[in-house]
Amino acid sequence: MNVHEVDSPKKGSVISVLVVTVVFVGLYFVLRALPDAECGFLLYEEVVNADGQIEYCATNHAGFLDLTRLEYPVKMDLDAEVAATTGARAVQLDLATKGGMSIAPHELAITHTEKMHVMLIDPSLEDYHHVHPQADGLDGTYRFDFAPQRAGAYRVFTEIVPLRTKRQVIATGELSVEGAAGEPQFERASFSEVDGLRFELSGVPESLRTGRDYKLSLDVKSSDGRPVGLESIMGAKGHMVAFDAAKKGFAHMHPVDSVLGEAERDYLAFLFNVPNAGWYRLFAQVQVDGREVFGRFDLFVE
């Protein structure tokens, strides 16, 4: 009997198993190396909106993105034309991979009713804007209007989810506004009143710790305490964004009930979790009577 003939199939099977194992181990470490938000691969149930389009989640968790620790394979160029009378900016945003390939609108997934979310914040963390640029053709050029209320270099964070990967990607940049930039001034606050609305954040413990989930409840009423009808904005009754004093990054939070399918309630619940100690400014965005209003809170994390 030829021993080699008997052992050959077994050796072939062993080699096949080893090859498959090496491939999967390699894939595991490649995926681990990719920058990622808490949403990771968008394996949540697809949502079909009123227009028959499929939407994905961008960031379902409270995870703060420390962009000093993450590098995404995209780059963003910003160019603004300034209106002489008002100081408003007409901004052109060019988006491409770091290899130089433009990112066209048909290559982007819809996340929370939009293909692109852009957040702008001034150095004093006083003037926050959330806009959704519109594509200008198919060459990766997008446009939006921006009316700054403060001076200094505004940080610009752009969130997209390419259809090819279905993973959240962040591009960063700056837009300069003439004048002396202010420094952030913090005071622990879980209540604010803006444009006739009272914003109150409850569930905030005396001591907040890094790396822990905190479920915060947002209640919005009129300035005289009466209930108000919150209108849907980006597919939910409200949104929240947090910026840190060190300007390392941001957290884009969405209501828990829009993530977990919980029943509607009189308040909005958000998860808050950050990796670094220090001050954080939170902006709560709601819409009432067709106008967007932003409440503001300051939290300190130990």
C-alpha positions in Angstrom: 0.0 0.0 0.0 1.3 3.5 -0.9 1.2 5.4 2.4 1.6 8.7 0.6 -1.6 8.1 -1.4 -3.6 7.4 1.8 -2.3 10.5 3.6 -2.7 12.9 0.6 -6.5 13.7 1.1 -6.0 14.2 4.8 -3.1 16.6 4.1 -5.2 18.4 1.6 -8.0 18.9 4.1 -5.6 20.1 6.8 -4.1 22.6 4.3 -7.6 23.8 3.4 -8.6 24.3 7.0 -5.3 26.2 7.7 -5.9 28.5 4.6 -9.4 29.3 5.7 -8.3 29.9 9.3 -5.5 32.3 8.1 -8.0 34.2 5.9 -10.5 34.6 8.7 -7.8 35.6 11.2 -6.4 38.1 8.8 -9.8 39.5 8.1 -10.5 39.8 11.8 -7.4 42.0 12.4 -8.1 44.1 9.3 -11.6 44.9 10.5 -10.3 45.6 14.0 -7.8 48.1 12.5 -10.5 50.1 10.8 -11.8 53.2 12.7 -15.3 52.7 13.8 -18.1 54.1 15.8 -20.4 52.1 18.0 -22.6 51.3 15.1 -19.9 49.3 13.4 -21.2 47.4 10.4 -24.8 48.5 9.9 -26.4 45.1 10.7 -29.5 46.6 12.1 -32.8 46.1 10.4 -33.1 48.2 7.3 -35.7 50.9 7.5 -37.7 51.9 4.4 -38.8 55.6 4.6 -41.9 57.2 3.2 -40.1 57.7 -0.2 -39.4 53.9 -0.4 -35.6 54.4 0.3 -33.6 52.3 2.6 -32.0 54.0 5.6 -29.2 52.9 7.8 -28.0 54.0 11.3 -25.0 56.3 11.4 -24.3 56.3 15.2 -26.9 54.5 17.3 -24.8 54.7 20.5 -23.6 57.6 22.5 -20.0 56.8 21.7 -17.8 59.9 21.6 -15.4 59.9 18.6 -11.9 61.0 19.8 -10.5 62.0 16.4 -7.0 62.3 17.8 -7.1 58.5 18.0 -8.9 57.8 14.7 -8.0 58.3 11.1 -10.5 57.8 8.3 -9.7 57.2 4.6 -11.4 60.4 3.4 -10.4 64.0 3.0 -12.5 67.2 2.8 -11.7 70.5 1.2 -13.8 73.6 2.1 -14.1 76.8 0.2 -16.5 79.6 1.2 -17.8 82.8 -0.5 -18.6 85.5 2.0 -21.6 87.8 1.5 -20.4 91.3 2.0 -23.6 92.6 3.7 -24.5 89.7 6.0 -21.2 87.7 6.5 -23.1 84.5 5.6 -21.1 81.8 3.8 -21.9 79.9 0.7 -19.7 76.9 1.2 -18.4 74.4 -1.3 -17.4 71.0 0.2 -15.3 68.6 -1.9 -15.2 65.1 -0.6 -12.8 62.4 -1.8 -10.9 59.3 -0.6 -7.4 59.8 0.5 -6.4 58.1 -2.8 -8.0 61.1 -4.7 -11.3 59.4 -5.8 -14.3 61.7 -5.5 -17.2 60.5 -3.4 -20.4 61.0 -5.4 -23.9 61.2 -3.8 -25.1 57.9 -5.3 -22.3 56.2 -3.4 -23.7 57.3 0.0 -26.3 55.6 2.2 -29.1 57.6 3.7 -28.7 57.9 7.5 -31.3 59.5 9.6 -33.1 60.8 6.4 -30.0 62.5 4.9 -27.0 61.4 2.9 -24.6 63.7 4.7 -24.6 65.3 8.1 -22.3 68.3 8.7 -21.7 69.8 12.2 -20.0 73.1 12.7 -18.8 74.6 16.1 -16.9 77.7 16.9 -13.9 77.8 19.2 -16.0 79.1 22.2 -18.4 76.2 21.7 -21.3 78.7 21.7 -22.4 78.6 18.0 -23.4 75.2 16.8 -24.9 74.4 13.4 -26.1 71.1 11.9 -26.5 71.2 8.1 -27.1 68.8 5.2 -25.2 69.8 2.1 -26.7 69.1 -1.3 -24.7 67.5 -4.2 -23.6 69.7 -7.0 -23.2 67.1 -9.8 -21.5 63.7 -9.5 -17.9 64.8 -8.9 -17.9 64.8 -5.1 -18.8 68.5 -4.8 -21.5 69.5 -2.3 -22.8 72.9 -1.2 -24.5 74.4 1.9 -25.1 77.9 3.5 -23.7 78.8 6.8 -24.3 82.0 8.9 -21.7 82.2 11.7 -22.5 84.1 14.8 -19.0 84.0 16.3 -15.4 84.6 15.2 -12.5 82.1 14.9 -11.8 78.8 13.1 -15.0 76.7 13.2 -14.4 73.0 13.4 -16.3 71.1 10.7 -17.3 67.4 11.1 -18.8 65.6 8.2 -20.6 62.2 8.7 -21.2 59.9 5.8 -21.8 56.1 5.3 -20.5 54.8 2.0 -22.8 52.2 0.5 -19.8 50.0 -0.4 -18.8 49.5 3.2 -21.8 50.5 5.2 -19.5 51.9 7.9 -19.6 55.4 9.3 -16.8 57.7 8.0 -15.8 61.1 9.4 -14.1 63.9 7.5 -12.8 67.0 9.3 -11.9 70.5 8.4 -12.1 74.2 9.4 -13.8 77.4 8.2 -12.3 80.7 9.4 -14.4 83.7 10.4 -12.7 87.0 10.9 -12.2 88.3 14.4 -10.8 87.2 17.8 -11.9 83.7 18.8 -13.4 83.2 22.2 -12.6 80.5 24.8 -15.2 78.2 26.1 -16.7 79.1 29.5 -18.3 76.2 31.4 -20.7 76.0 34.3 -22.4 72.8 35.3 -25.9 73.1 33.9 -28.8 70.7 33.1 -31.3 73.4 32.3 -31.5 76.1 29.6 -34.1 78.4 28.1 -33.9 79.3 24.4 -36.3 81.0 22.1 -39.3 80.4 24.3 -38.5 76.8 25.0 -37.3 75.3 28.3 -34.9 72.4 28.0 -34.2 70.2 31.0 -31.8 67.2 31.2 -32.5 64.7 34.0 -30.9 61.5 35.0 -27.5 63.2 35.4 -25.7 61.8 38.5 -23.6 64.0 40.8 -20.5 62.3 39.4 -20.0 61.3 35.8 -17.3 58.8 35.0 -15.5 58.0 31.7 -16.4 54.8 29.8 -19.8 54.4 31.3 -23.3 54.5 29.8 -25.6 57.1 31.3 -29.2 57.3 30.2 -30.2 61.0 30.1 -33.8 62.2 29.7 -34.5 65.4 27.8 -37.8 67.2 28.5 -38.8 70.2 26.4 -41.7 72.6 27.4 -42.7 76.1 26.6 -41.2 78.9 28.7 -44.4 79.0 30.9 -44.2 75.2 31.4 -46.9 74.1 28.9 -46.3 71.0 26.8 -45.1 71.6 23.2 -45.5 69.4 20.1 -42.1 68.2 19.0 -42.0 67.7 15.3 -40.0 65.0 13.5 -36.5 66.1 12.5 -34.1 63.7 10.8 -36.5 60.9 11.6 -36.8 61.5 15.3 -38.3 64.0 17.8 -34.9 65.3 18.8 -31.1 64.9 18.5 -28.1 65.7 20.7 -24.5 66.5 20.0 -21.7 66.8 22.5 -18.3 68.6 22.1 -15.4 68.4 24.5 -13.5 71.3 25.9 -10.2 70.0 24.4 -11.9 69.9 20.9 -10.8 66.3 20.3 -14.0 65.2 18.7 -17.7 64.9 19.2 -20.6 62.5 19.9 -23.7 62.5 17.7 -26.5 61.0 19.8 -29.9 59.8 18.7 -33.0 59.1 20.9 -32.9 55.6 22.5 -36.5 54.9 21.3 -35.5 55.4 17.7 -32.7 52.8 18.2 -34.4 50.2 20.4 -38.0 50.5 19.2 -39.2 51.6 22.6 -42.7 53.1 22.9 -43.1 56.9 22.5 -43.0 58.8 25.7 -43.3 62.4 27.0 -39.5 62.8 27.1 -36.5 61.8 24.9 -33.9 59.5 26.3 -30.2 59.5 25.2 -27.2 57.5 26.1 -24.1 59.4 27.0 -20.6 57.8 27.2 -17.3 59.5 26.8 -13.6 58.2 27.0 -11.9 61.3 28.3 -12.3 63.4 31.5 -13.2 67.1 31.3 -15.9 69.4 30.3 -18.5 68.6 27.7 -21.1 70.9 26.0 -24.2 69.3 24.8 -26.6 70.7 22.3 -30.2 69.4 22.1 -31.8 70.0 18.7 -35.6 70.0 18.4 -38.2 71.4 16.0 -41.3 73.2 17.0 -43.7 75.0 14.6 -41.3 74.5 11.8 -38.3 76.2 13.5 -35.2 74.5 14.9 -34.2 75.3 18.4 -31.0 74.3 20.2 -30.9 73.8 24.0 -27.5 73.7 25.7 -26.0 71.9 28.7 -22.6 71.6 30.4 -21.5 68.4 32.0 -18.2 67.6 33.8 -16.8 64.0 33.5 -14.3 62.8 36.0 
